[in-house]
Amino acid sequence: MTDSLIEQAAERLHRRSGPATPISPDLRVSFEFFPPATPAGSATLETSAATLAPFNPTFVSVTYGAGGSSQDRTFAALDQLTAIHDLPVAGHLTCVSASRETIDEVIDTYRDKGVSHIVALRGDAPAEVEGGPASGVHPSGYETAAELVAGVRNRADADEIDIFVAAYPEVHPKAVSASADMDNLKRKIDAGADRAITQFFFDADVYLRFLERARASGINAPIVPGIMPVTSFAGICRFSKACGTTVPTWMHELFTGLDDAPEIRELVAATVAAEQCKRLVEHGVGDFHFFTMNKPNLTAATCRILGVTPNTTATSQTKAS
């Protein structure tokens, strides 16, 4: 990167909110991927996992479409990750539009593949049934994520499964209120979930206020912040609008005009994500879940800024595999 690019990036970063904070040791990270749909995407997933595996993630997760819409691709991605990189893997599981029998079969498949972490979600109904009876709930299925969690906990192998659920610092878009959304999270935890992972957010104070409300509501399980490094600002804005995440004004100022300056954009994005995490570290947060979008370099850079360094032994093993 040239001196000119560094100067431009530094000028933009002076606009950011809040001071820099010291790097803290012993942070734990996890990474989320989505299942590829093409051979090229499969190669990208392999590269992504190879890049991030040396950071010793507590687990990596693979998303799963509502009603099993990407089931085969999810299974293939799990095979790819566990076989090539020997990573601890979490499988996503959605219950909407699926029967309980089908969900049990998916869990059985996960267990056969050595998966002991499950991200239990209600999911969104496919477009063709959205707005139908019970919003697409299968007649013999689970209506809510809390029911899904309880179903997993009723399995004979339940003690061998670590269950994650979703949490929404800025409220789920379909929740009737913030209090109703918090009540729903408590039901999921009370049903047997071990911890929650939040939807992504960009204002650290939003998460901290949410965590305070959760504790006041009697939710004592770990709530891991979900971090979304900005791989595409236009894309982030669209996605944020759909899921109810606020994009602060200062972020618009930081990223405006960087579509044609990818080096500056990535430097700014990694620094913004790292400082967001550092702000949370100041308040005792030690775990972070990164939504990678199968673009690993930005997440890797963020981890390095945080002081999470790759394991050279793992790097050598990855290259040899």
Rosetta silent file (secondary structure, phi, psi, omega in degrees, C-alpha in Angstrom):
SEQUENCE: MTDSLIEQAAERLHRRSGPATPISPDLRVSFEFFPPATPAGSATLETSAATLAPFNPTFVSVTYGAGGSSQDRTFAALDQLTAIHDLPVAGHLTCVSASRETIDEVIDTYRDKGVSHIVALRGDAPAEVEGGPASGVHPSGYETAAELVAGVRNRADADEIDIFVAAYPEVHPKAVSASADMDNLKRKIDAGADRAITQFFFDADVYLRFLERARASGINAPIVPGIMPVTSFAGICRFSKACGTTVPTWMHELFTGLDDAPEIRELVAATVAAEQCKRLVEHGVGDFHFFTMNKPNLTAATCRILGVTPNTTATSQTKAS
SCORE:     score description
SCORE:     0.000 S_00000001
   1 L     0.000  133.961 -176.675    0.000    0.000    0.000 S_00000001
   2 L   -76.802  161.926  178.194    1.433    3.418   -0.952 S_00000001
   3 H   -58.895  -36.318  179.883    2.037    6.281    1.477 S_00000001
   4 H   -61.939  -43.778  179.468   -0.764    8.204   -0.253 S_00000001
   5 H   -64.669  -41.175  179.824   -3.279    5.409    0.386 S_00000001
   6 H   -62.609  -41.938  179.389   -2.214    5.132    4.020 S_00000001
   7 H   -63.542  -41.815  179.312   -2.631    8.887    4.482 S_00000001
   8 H   -64.248  -41.863  179.262   -6.096    8.801    2.917 S_00000001
   9 H   -64.480  -43.311 -179.992   -7.122    5.888    5.142 S_00000001
  10 H   -61.296  -39.719  179.911   -5.754    7.602    8.240 S_00000001
  11 H   -62.129  -41.760  179.778   -7.684   10.775    7.413 S_00000001
  12 H   -67.378  -40.576 -176.428  -10.922    8.824    7.175 S_00000001
  13 H   -67.980  -21.045  175.357  -10.275    6.913   10.374 S_00000001
  14 L   -64.482  -18.152 -178.234   -9.910   10.176   12.281 S_00000001
  15 L   -84.849   -8.957 -172.160  -13.676   10.581   11.736 S_00000001
  16 L   -67.831  162.363 -177.775  -14.563    7.381   13.560 S_00000001
  17 L   -89.252  128.264  173.091  -16.478    7.345   16.822 S_00000001
  18 L    89.382  153.708 -179.580  -14.564    6.697   20.047 S_00000001
  19 L   -80.666  160.377  173.544  -10.880    6.329   20.912 S_00000001
  20 L   -70.452  151.626  179.965   -8.665    3.369   20.149 S_00000001
  21 L  -125.617  158.285 -176.647   -8.227    0.887   22.997 S_00000001
  22 L   -65.957  153.982  174.599   -5.366   -1.462   23.851 S_00000001
  23 L   -70.200  138.998  178.413   -5.193   -4.985   22.449 S_00000001
  24 L  -114.935  139.809 -179.646   -6.306   -7.638   24.938 S_00000001
  25 L   -79.617  169.576  170.103   -4.983  -11.202   24.998 S_00000001
  26 L    65.601   29.309  173.560   -6.949  -14.455   25.126 S_00000001
  27 L   -77.822  149.229  179.379   -9.855  -13.428   22.926 S_00000001
  28 E  -115.611  135.901 -176.488  -11.876  -16.257   21.398 S_00000001
  29 E  -127.062  153.551  172.181  -13.268  -16.078   17.875 S_00000001
  30 E  -138.652  160.141 -172.417  -15.626  -18.109   15.718 S_00000001
  31 E  -133.016  142.018  177.416  -16.483  -17.778   12.046 S_00000001
  32 E  -112.276  133.258  175.457  -19.603  -18.201    9.943 S_00000001
  33 E  -118.573  163.939  170.228  -19.584  -19.357    6.314 S_00000001
  34 L  -115.103  151.260 -175.460  -22.390  -19.956    3.848 S_00000001
  35 L   -70.825  131.640 -178.445  -22.609  -23.127    1.726 S_00000001
  36 L   -71.400  151.371 -179.340  -21.298  -22.647   -1.830 S_00000001
  37 L  -105.991   -8.545 -176.092  -23.590  -23.199   -4.805 S_00000001
  38 L  -136.952  163.142  174.542  -20.909  -23.709   -7.493 S_00000001
  39 H   -57.410  -37.815  178.046  -17.516  -25.419   -7.864 S_00000001
  40 H   -64.109  -40.228  177.829  -15.907  -21.972   -7.802 S_00000001
  41 H   -65.229  -35.098  177.630  -17.742  -21.215   -4.576 S_00000001
  42 H   -64.124  -40.118  177.000  -16.531  -24.500   -3.119 S_00000001
  43 H   -65.346  -37.760  177.961  -12.950  -23.486   -3.877 S_00000001
  44 H   -64.622  -41.024  177.433  -13.605  -20.118   -2.225 S_00000001
  45 H   -60.963  -43.043  179.636  -14.923  -21.861    0.896 S_00000001
  46 H   -61.820  -43.365  178.050  -11.798  -23.993    1.046 S_00000001
  47 H   -63.874  -41.192 -179.368   -9.594  -20.907    0.735 S_00000001
  48 H   -62.150  -46.245 -179.580  -11.648  -19.105    3.379 S_00000001
  49 H   -65.939  -39.479  179.361  -11.340  -21.955    5.853 S_00000001
  50 H   -63.797  -34.573 -179.793   -7.620  -22.343    5.143 S_00000001
  51 H   -71.887  -37.687 -172.309   -7.104  -18.631    5.825 S_00000001
  52 H   -98.230  -18.848  179.946   -9.045  -18.568    9.096 S_00000001
  53 H   -56.323  -38.640 -179.130   -8.352  -22.028   10.560 S_00000001
  54 H   -64.627  -11.784  177.675   -4.960  -20.957   11.973 S_00000001
  55 H   -82.113    6.805  175.587   -6.735  -18.445   14.238 S_00000001
  56 L    54.292   56.442 -179.834   -7.942  -21.441   16.291 S_00000001
  57 L   -63.560  147.875  175.326  -11.677  -20.689   16.191 S_00000001
  58 L   -66.116  -29.327  171.364  -13.819  -22.159   18.930 S_00000001
  59 L  -168.816  164.080  168.165  -16.024  -23.320   16.052 S_00000001
  60 E  -123.088  144.766 -178.420  -17.014  -22.461   12.503 S_00000001
  61 E  -119.298  155.537  178.368  -20.639  -22.525   11.386 S_00000001
  62 E  -125.936  127.103 -176.252  -22.362  -23.144    8.080 S_00000001
  63 L   -70.255  165.328 -172.710  -25.744  -21.596    7.351 S_00000001
  64 L  -146.879  123.313 -174.459  -28.808  -23.612    6.413 S_00000001
  65 L   -69.982  153.927  177.725  -31.773  -22.352    4.394 S_00000001
  66 H   -59.234  137.388  179.523  -35.329  -22.282    5.695 S_00000001
  67 H    67.494   17.693  179.552  -37.187  -25.497    5.013 S_00000001
  68 H    76.523   24.296 -174.022  -33.913  -27.179    4.050 S_00000001
  69 L   -65.620  -19.593  176.648  -33.505  -25.039    0.928 S_00000001
  70 L  -127.210   27.426 -172.265  -29.712  -25.420    1.026 S_00000001
  71 H   -56.664  -51.318 -177.239  -29.540  -28.686    2.976 S_00000001
  72 H   -62.641  -39.078  179.820  -27.401  -30.685    0.545 S_00000001
  73 H   -68.688  -35.794  177.240  -24.998  -27.782    0.076 S_00000001
  74 H   -63.906  -46.063  178.538  -24.743  -27.331    3.837 S_00000001
  75 H   -60.152  -42.123  179.813  -23.906  -31.011    4.331 S_00000001
  76 H   -63.869  -40.160  179.435  -21.294  -30.835    1.559 S_00000001
  77 H   -66.102  -40.149  177.511  -19.743  -27.739    3.135 S_00000001
  78 H   -61.319  -44.101  177.301  -19.608  -29.444    6.527 S_00000001
  79 H   -59.187  -43.798 -178.350  -17.850  -32.425    4.976 S_00000001
  80 H   -62.129  -44.753 -176.818  -15.411  -30.098    3.256 S_00000001
  81 H   -70.269  -46.054 -176.691  -14.573  -28.185    6.430 S_00000001
  82 H   -72.373  -35.509 -177.173  -14.253  -31.134    8.792 S_00000001
  83 H   -74.483  -39.774 -173.571  -12.377  -33.374    6.362 S_00000001
  84 H   -86.641  -40.040 -170.705   -9.860  -30.844    5.122 S_00000001
  85 H  -116.194   -4.049  178.166   -9.244  -28.653    8.133 S_00000001
  86 L    51.616   46.004 -179.197  -10.444  -30.690   11.112 S_00000001
  87 L   -91.652  147.421  169.413  -12.310  -27.679   12.475 S_00000001
  88 L   -68.801  122.457 -169.725  -14.952  -27.808   15.214 S_00000001
  89 E  -116.023  139.728  172.617  -18.101  -27.220   13.177 S_00000001
  90 E  -111.790  132.822  177.018  -21.560  -25.938   14.081 S_00000001
  91 E  -100.318  133.505  174.219  -24.475  -26.724   11.812 S_00000001
  92 E   -75.975  150.359 -179.545  -27.352  -24.285   11.421 S_00000001
  93 E  -144.673  118.962  176.320  -30.831  -25.723   11.800 S_00000001
  94 E  -109.681  147.256 -173.887  -34.093  -23.990   10.909 S_00000001
  95 L  -107.590  -19.526 -175.985  -37.475  -25.399   11.852 S_00000001
  96 L   -63.039  137.764  177.346  -40.003  -23.412    9.827 S_00000001
  97 L    70.284    7.913  179.206  -41.721  -25.450    7.092 S_00000001
  98 L  -118.555  146.057  176.777  -40.058  -28.685    8.243 S_00000001
  99 L   -77.802  161.525  177.761  -41.565  -31.635   10.099 S_00000001
 100 H   -64.060  -35.597  178.169  -40.110  -32.796   13.400 S_00000001
 101 H   -62.494  -43.693  178.777  -39.143  -36.052   11.728 S_00000001
 102 H   -63.222  -41.539  179.867  -37.182  -34.171    9.061 S_00000001
 103 H   -63.960  -41.393  177.331  -35.449  -32.051   11.685 S_00000001
 104 H   -61.895  -37.655  178.940  -34.451  -35.162   13.635 S_00000001
 105 H   -65.202  -38.976  178.026  -33.001  -36.637   10.436 S_00000001
 106 H   -64.823  -44.498  178.903  -30.949  -33.488    9.860 S_00000001
 107 H   -62.306  -41.002  177.443  -29.628  -33.609   13.429 S_00000001
 108 H   -58.959  -42.253  178.661  -28.803  -37.299   12.984 S_00000001
 109 H   -63.879  -43.947  176.215  -26.832  -36.413    9.860 S_00000001
 110 H   -57.117  -47.328 -177.581  -24.994  -33.678   11.716 S_00000001
 111 H   -63.712  -38.741  177.667  -24.142  -36.077   14.535 S_00000001
 112 H   -62.894  -26.853  179.137  -22.926  -38.711   12.055 S_00000001
 113 L   -88.766    3.835  178.527  -20.580  -36.063   10.666 S_00000001
 114 L    85.492   12.970 -179.373  -19.185  -35.367   14.113 S_00000001
 115 L   -81.837  125.418  179.102  -21.041  -32.088   14.610 S_00000001
 116 L  -118.965    2.673  176.356  -21.719  -31.339   18.275 S_00000001
 117 E  -116.364  132.033  178.615  -22.697  -27.652   17.943 S_00000001
 118 E  -129.569  130.755  174.026  -26.081  -26.629   16.546 S_00000001
 119 E   -96.685  105.587 -172.670  -27.343  -23.107   15.830 S_00000001
 120 E   -93.700  118.203 -175.814  -31.101  -23.479   16.361 S_00000001
 121 E  -130.539  150.464  170.822  -33.222  -20.938   14.484 S_00000001
 122 L   -69.589  -48.069 -178.831  -36.846  -20.570   13.548 S_00000001
 123 L    86.208  166.766  176.794  -35.892  -19.272   10.111 S_00000001
 124 L   -98.458  138.331  178.181  -37.956  -17.386    7.556 S_00000001
 125 L   -64.809  142.416  175.543  -40.669  -19.184    5.644 S_00000001
 126 L   -55.755  153.798 -172.651  -39.964  -19.646    1.927 S_00000001
 127 L   -55.406  -35.079 -174.703  -41.531  -16.967   -0.260 S_00000001
 128 L   -71.943  -17.007  179.138  -44.259  -19.256   -1.572 S_00000001
 129 L  -115.705   -3.795  179.502  -45.693  -19.866    1.914 S_00000001
 130 L   -58.684  129.076 -179.721  -44.895  -16.549    3.584 S_00000001
 131 L    89.505   -2.879  178.138  -48.128  -15.104    4.905 S_00000001
 132 L   -80.216 -166.722 -179.385  -49.888  -18.466    4.764 S_00000001
 133 H   -57.147  127.554  178.384  -51.320  -20.371    7.720 S_00000001
 134 H    53.139   30.255  177.319  -49.103  -19.934   10.787 S_00000001
 135 H    54.371   41.000  173.695  -46.522  -18.261    8.524 S_00000001
 136 H    86.375    9.365  179.757  -45.490  -21.515    6.873 S_00000001
 137 L   -67.820  132.644  178.552  -45.193  -23.696    9.986 S_00000001
 138 L   -67.294  141.269 -178.193  -45.340  -27.400    9.129 S_00000001
 139 L   -55.698  -31.694  178.719  -48.404  -29.121   10.643 S_00000001
 140 L  -113.778   30.000 -178.153  -46.143  -31.542   12.524 S_00000001
 141 L  -108.146 -171.047  175.893  -43.264  -29.124   13.006 S_00000001
 142 L   -94.487  133.199 -178.143  -41.963  -26.697   15.596 S_00000001
 143 L   -82.966  -28.970 -176.283  -43.598  -23.291   15.575 S_00000001
 144 L  -131.960  164.143  176.153  -40.835  -21.424   17.396 S_00000001
 145 H   -64.986  -33.251  178.041  -37.092  -21.624   17.972 S_00000001
 146 H   -62.733  -40.852  176.413  -37.790  -22.275   21.666 S_00000001
 147 H   -64.716  -38.055  178.135  -39.796  -25.364   20.708 S_00000001
 148 H   -62.866  -45.799  178.589  -36.940  -26.445   18.439 S_00000001
 149 H   -59.050  -45.468  179.126  -34.426  -26.078   21.279 S_00000001
 150 H   -61.117  -37.893  178.243  -36.675  -28.126   23.574 S_00000001
 151 H   -63.639  -41.959  177.594  -36.921  -30.777   20.869 S_00000001
 152 H   -64.488  -40.398 -178.651  -33.150  -31.040   20.596 S_00000001
 153 H   -69.329  -15.621  177.708  -32.868  -31.230   24.374 S_00000001
 154 L   -86.922   -4.269  178.976  -35.293  -34.167   24.380 S_00000001
 155 L   -72.292  155.087  179.396  -32.931  -36.279   22.276 S_00000001
 156 L   -64.722  -28.872 -178.451  -31.038  -39.157   23.849 S_00000001
 157 L   -99.335   20.789 -173.854  -27.746  -37.529   22.871 S_00000001
 158 H   -58.152  -33.934 -177.992  -28.744  -34.055   24.095 S_00000001
 159 H   -67.881  -14.954 -178.782  -25.907  -33.880   26.621 S_00000001
 160 H   -96.538    2.754 -175.045  -23.425  -34.124   23.746 S_00000001
 161 L  -114.954  130.188  175.147  -24.903  -31.159   21.859 S_00000001
 162 E   -99.185  122.302 -173.501  -24.075  -27.487   22.430 S_00000001
 163 E  -107.716  126.276  173.878  -27.017  -25.322   21.316 S_00000001
 164 E  -107.253  146.285  174.077  -26.694  -21.732   20.113 S_00000001
 165 E  -129.530  170.837 -177.852  -29.667  -19.440   19.460 S_00000001
 166 E   -93.592  147.704  174.481  -30.056  -15.998   17.916 S_00000001
 167 E  -133.086  153.108 -171.148  -30.367  -12.704   19.784 S_00000001
 168 L  -130.319   94.968 -178.973  -31.268   -9.291   18.380 S_00000001
 169 L   -57.402  -29.288 -179.943  -29.739   -6.195   20.026 S_00000001
 170 L  -109.118   19.890  175.636  -31.915   -3.934   17.839 S_00000001
 171 L    76.813  134.039  176.833  -35.007   -6.194   18.027 S_00000001
 172 L   -60.500  136.868 -176.493  -36.082   -8.799   15.492 S_00000001
 173 L   -55.991  -26.617 -177.326  -37.868   -7.079   12.566 S_00000001
 174 L   -99.877    1.954  178.351  -41.001   -9.161   13.122 S_00000001
 175 L   -72.675  144.907 -178.533  -41.137   -8.797   16.912 S_00000001
 176 L   -75.732  -22.817  179.280  -44.084   -6.814   18.237 S_00000001
 177 L  -165.173  167.307  177.570  -41.870   -5.027   20.777 S_00000001
 178 H   -65.003  -39.002 -179.346  -38.433   -5.059   22.381 S_00000001
 179 H   -67.788  -38.050  177.571  -39.840   -6.648   25.523 S_00000001
 180 H   -65.590  -38.116  178.696  -41.565   -9.388   23.514 S_00000001
 181 H   -65.491  -40.978  177.815  -38.320  -10.067   21.679 S_00000001
 182 H   -65.893  -38.915  177.361  -36.437  -10.333   24.986 S_00000001
 183 H   -61.071  -38.679  179.557  -39.105  -12.683   26.329 S_00000001
 184 H   -65.081  -41.658  176.988  -38.595  -14.862   23.260 S_00000001
 185 H   -61.447  -42.839  179.591  -34.845  -15.014   23.879 S_00000001
 186 H   -62.724  -37.947  177.209  -35.473  -16.022   27.492 S_00000001
 187 H   -61.920  -38.979  179.887  -37.799  -18.802   26.344 S_00000001
 188 H   -66.555  -42.042  178.470  -35.045  -20.145   24.083 S_00000001
 189 H   -67.578  -44.050  179.996  -32.487  -20.090   26.883 S_00000001
 190 H   -63.939  -27.417  179.728  -34.936  -21.608   29.370 S_00000001
 191 L   -74.883  -12.818  176.025  -35.702  -24.364   26.844 S_00000001
 192 L   128.912    5.924  177.319  -32.072  -25.463   27.016 S_00000001
 193 L   -67.892  143.171 -178.267  -29.916  -23.262   24.774 S_00000001
 194 L   -84.399  -33.356 -178.781  -26.342  -22.916   26.016 S_00000001
 195 E  -163.044  169.947  179.216  -25.639  -19.463   24.601 S_00000001
 196 E  -122.267  151.498  172.469  -26.816  -16.881   22.085 S_00000001
 197 E  -118.816  131.412 -175.570  -25.139  -15.218   19.116 S_00000001
 198 E   -84.203  157.898  163.798  -26.376  -11.758   18.203 S_00000001
 199 E   -61.532  153.891 -179.424  -27.367  -10.292   14.890 S_00000001
 200 E   -67.543  154.405  179.649  -24.639   -7.966   13.668 S_00000001
 201 L  -151.395  165.984 -178.150  -24.591   -4.359   14.854 S_00000001
 202 L  -121.442  -14.113  178.244  -22.200   -1.428   14.468 S_00000001
 203 L  -104.021  112.597 -177.249  -22.714    0.587   17.650 S_00000001
 204 H   -58.242  -34.085 -179.119  -21.067   -1.162   20.605 S_00000001
 205 H   -64.312  -28.889  176.608  -23.361    0.656   23.027 S_00000001
 206 H   -60.758  -45.603  178.638  -26.360   -1.018   21.369 S_00000001
 207 H   -65.580  -44.774 -176.450  -24.968   -4.414   22.364 S_00000001
 208 H   -63.211  -40.302  177.135  -24.004   -3.281   25.862 S_00000001
 209 H   -66.697  -38.841  178.428  -27.477   -1.882   26.554 S_00000001
 210 H   -63.292  -44.718  179.393  -29.023   -5.079   25.186 S_00000001
 211 H   -61.265  -40.371  178.190  -26.791   -7.218   27.402 S_00000001
 212 H   -62.360  -42.740  178.407  -27.781   -5.161   30.440 S_00000001
 213 H   -65.400  -38.588 -179.951  -31.488   -5.646   29.623 S_00000001
 214 H   -63.193  -44.293  179.184  -30.936   -9.372   29.108 S_00000001
 215 H   -64.684  -38.484  178.206  -29.281   -9.762   32.490 S_00000001
 216 H   -66.287  -23.776  179.353  -32.070   -7.759   34.111 S_00000001
 217 L   -87.673    3.188  178.662  -34.541  -10.165   32.475 S_00000001
 218 L    88.645   14.551  177.909  -32.892  -13.143   34.122 S_00000001
 219 L   -93.709  110.796 -176.281  -30.891  -14.295   31.094 S_00000001
 220 L  -109.027   -3.985  179.238  -27.495  -15.378   32.392 S_00000001
 221 L   -67.996  153.489  176.529  -26.255  -17.452   29.454 S_00000001
 222 L   -58.712  139.795  176.084  -23.343  -16.075   27.392 S_00000001
 223 E  -123.026  103.985 -173.376  -24.431  -13.707   24.613 S_00000001
 224 E   -86.266  126.065  179.110  -21.742  -13.599   21.931 S_00000001
 225 E   -70.531  134.573  174.706  -21.655  -10.456   19.756 S_00000001
 226 E   -90.340  126.987 -175.060  -21.953  -11.045   16.017 S_00000001
 227 E  -115.477  128.743 -179.965  -19.485   -8.932   14.048 S_00000001
 228 L  -116.922   94.872  173.042  -19.887   -8.119   10.348 S_00000001
 229 L   -61.542  143.758 -172.857  -16.757   -6.571    8.789 S_00000001
 230 L   -80.967   99.772  175.812  -17.788   -4.373    5.856 S_00000001
 231 L   -84.551  -29.091  176.510  -16.943   -6.258    2.661 S_00000001
 232 L  -148.419  116.664 -175.325  -19.325   -4.100    0.602 S_00000001
 233 H   -68.088  -40.207  177.740  -20.829   -0.962    2.095 S_00000001
 234 H   -61.333  -42.337  178.715  -23.753   -0.859   -0.333 S_00000001
 235 H   -64.621  -41.001  178.452  -24.453   -4.503    0.425 S_00000001
 236 H   -61.947  -40.975  179.723  -24.236   -3.914    4.167 S_00000001
 237 H   -63.151  -42.357  178.317  -26.725   -1.047    3.920 S_00000001
 238 H   -64.645  -46.584 -178.181  -29.235   -3.232    2.048 S_00000001
 239 H   -64.003  -42.019 -179.580  -28.792   -6.130    4.432 S_00000001
 240 H   -62.519  -40.329  178.877  -29.010   -3.871    7.493 S_00000001
 241 H   -62.057  -39.627 -178.063  -32.274   -2.371    6.290 S_00000001
 242 H   -69.240  -32.801 -174.987  -33.771   -5.835    5.864 S_00000001
 243 H  -106.896    5.286  173.759  -32.775   -7.052    9.324 S_00000001
 244 L    82.409   19.551  178.067  -33.272   -3.842   11.280 S_00000001
 245 L   -89.603  134.605  179.345  -29.635   -2.987   11.984 S_00000001
 246 L   -82.545  130.770  173.507  -28.749    0.702   12.249 S_00000001
 247 L  -101.866  110.007 -175.482  -25.846    1.951   10.115 S_00000001
 248 L   -61.059  151.934  179.188  -24.438    5.024   11.935 S_00000001
 249 H   -56.481  -39.340 -177.643  -23.962    8.279   10.039 S_00000001
 250 H   -63.263  -26.483  177.177  -20.235    8.204   10.707 S_00000001
 251 H   -71.163  -38.469  175.808  -19.980    4.916    8.793 S_00000001
 252 H   -59.218  -42.054 -179.684  -21.557    6.519    5.729 S_00000001
 253 H   -65.916  -37.546 -179.080  -18.955    9.271    5.994 S_00000001
 254 H   -66.739  -42.085 -169.331  -16.136    6.755    6.334 S_00000001
 255 H   -98.783   -9.478  178.987  -17.063    4.574    3.373 S_00000001
 256 L   -59.879  130.200  176.851  -18.480    7.103    0.896 S_00000001
 257 L    84.364    6.428 -178.025  -16.411    7.160   -2.275 S_00000001
 258 L   -99.307    7.505  179.715  -14.441    3.999   -1.525 S_00000001
 259 L   -59.674  -33.033 -178.775  -16.099    1.735   -4.097 S_00000001
 260 L  -102.081   14.313  179.123  -13.145    2.281   -6.423 S_00000001
 261 L  -131.983   68.535 -172.485  -10.505    2.210   -3.690 S_00000001
 262 H   -60.925  -32.298 -179.154  -10.612   -1.365   -2.339 S_00000001
 263 H   -66.092  -44.213  178.220   -7.303   -1.132   -0.468 S_00000001
 264 H   -66.403  -43.924 -178.411   -8.449    1.873    1.535 S_00000001
 265 H   -57.964  -44.045 -178.071  -11.915    0.371    2.052 S_00000001
 266 H   -69.265  -37.587  176.870  -10.493   -2.856    3.487 S_00000001
 267 H   -63.653  -45.848  178.825   -8.092   -1.020    5.784 S_00000001
 268 H   -63.318  -44.092 -177.170  -10.892    1.195    7.077 S_00000001
 269 H   -62.951  -43.992 -179.920  -13.272   -1.768    7.427 S_00000001
 270 H   -64.709  -39.847 -179.801  -10.812   -3.882    9.409 S_00000001
 271 H   -67.809  -42.045  178.676   -9.996   -0.998   11.731 S_00000001
 272 H   -61.390  -46.288 -179.281  -13.665   -0.157   12.321 S_00000001
 273 H   -64.255  -41.375 -179.151  -14.512   -3.790   13.129 S_00000001
 274 H   -66.450  -40.834 -179.880  -11.510   -4.162   15.422 S_00000001
 275 H   -70.184  -31.087  173.018  -12.268   -0.979   17.340 S_00000001
 276 H   -60.748  -45.709  179.507  -15.878   -2.088   17.731 S_00000001
 277 H   -65.358  -42.184 -179.139  -14.582   -5.304   19.295 S_00000001
 278 H   -61.567  -37.349  177.280  -12.068   -3.475   21.474 S_00000001
 279 H   -61.093  -38.609  179.144  -14.826   -1.285   22.874 S_00000001
 280 H   -72.864  -35.837  177.666  -16.654   -4.454   23.892 S_00000001
 281 H   -58.835  -37.821  178.305  -13.494   -5.989   25.357 S_00000001
 282 L   -57.598  -24.427 -178.126  -13.300   -2.990   27.694 S_00000001
 283 L  -105.564   20.745  171.452  -16.627   -4.175   29.113 S_00000001
 284 L    93.732    3.035  179.443  -15.559   -7.771   29.639 S_00000001
 285 L   -75.942  132.501 -179.106  -16.502   -9.365   26.309 S_00000001
 286 L  -125.720   -2.944 -179.312  -14.074  -12.124   25.330 S_00000001
 287 E  -124.184  140.095  179.108  -15.862  -13.983   22.501 S_00000001
 288 E  -138.926  136.675  178.069  -16.678  -12.750   19.007 S_00000001
 289 E  -112.122  119.591 -176.170  -18.524  -14.423   16.139 S_00000001
 290 E  -100.399  127.749  171.712  -17.590  -13.125   12.683 S_00000001
 291 E   -86.103  103.656 -168.594  -19.934  -13.272    9.703 S_00000001
 292 L   -83.740  -21.534 -173.833  -17.262  -13.754    7.029 S_00000001
 293 L    56.070   26.385 -178.067  -19.423  -13.794    3.875 S_00000001
 294 L    57.289   29.055  175.598  -16.799  -16.301    2.636 S_00000001
 295 L  -124.457   90.892 -164.512  -14.361  -13.384    2.273 S_00000001
 296 H   -78.801  -25.070 -170.540  -11.705  -14.266    4.832 S_00000001
 297 H   -62.603  -39.195 -179.373   -9.006  -11.638    4.446 S_00000001
 298 H   -67.016  -41.553  176.660  -10.960   -8.846    6.108 S_00000001
 299 H   -65.682  -40.569  178.285  -11.860  -11.041    9.070 S_00000001
 300 H   -61.975  -41.853  178.927   -8.254  -12.239    9.318 S_00000001
 301 H   -64.040  -41.324  178.355   -7.025   -8.638    9.334 S_00000001
 302 H   -61.428  -44.144  178.843   -9.525   -7.732   12.045 S_00000001
 303 H   -60.502  -41.545 -179.981   -8.377  -10.644   14.185 S_00000001
 304 H   -64.437  -41.073  177.672   -4.762   -9.578   13.823 S_00000001
 305 H   -61.127  -35.441  179.411   -5.572   -6.014   14.860 S_00000001
 306 H   -73.390  -13.470 -177.071   -7.288   -7.465   17.928 S_00000001
 307 L    95.238    7.357  174.551   -4.163   -9.434   18.774 S_00000001
 308 L   -86.202  105.695 -173.778   -5.603  -12.817   17.783 S_00000001
 309 L  -102.107  149.139 -178.518   -2.628  -14.265   15.921 S_00000001
 310 L   -70.549  147.426  175.580   -2.587  -17.364   13.730 S_00000001
 311 L   -79.482  116.301 -175.979   -1.112  -20.611   14.994 S_00000001
 312 H   -65.456  -30.943  177.137    1.914  -21.293   12.789 S_00000001
 313 H   -65.406  -44.209  178.001    1.619  -25.029   13.386 S_00000001
 314 H   -63.163  -38.124  178.843   -1.996  -24.962   12.206 S_00000001
 315 H   -60.890  -43.956 -179.432   -0.932  -22.902    9.199 S_00000001
 316 H   -65.147  -39.600  179.146    1.648  -25.513    8.230 S_00000001
 317 H   -66.632  -37.948  179.037   -0.861  -28.337    8.644 S_00000001
 318 H   -63.340  -44.208 -179.637   -3.420  -26.506    6.524 S_00000001
 319 H   -65.883  -30.285 -178.090   -0.928  -25.987    3.706 S_00000001
 320 H   -80.607  -17.524 -174.692    0.057  -29.642    3.858 S_00000001
 321 L   -76.486    0.000    0.000   -3.530  -30.937    3.671 S_00000001
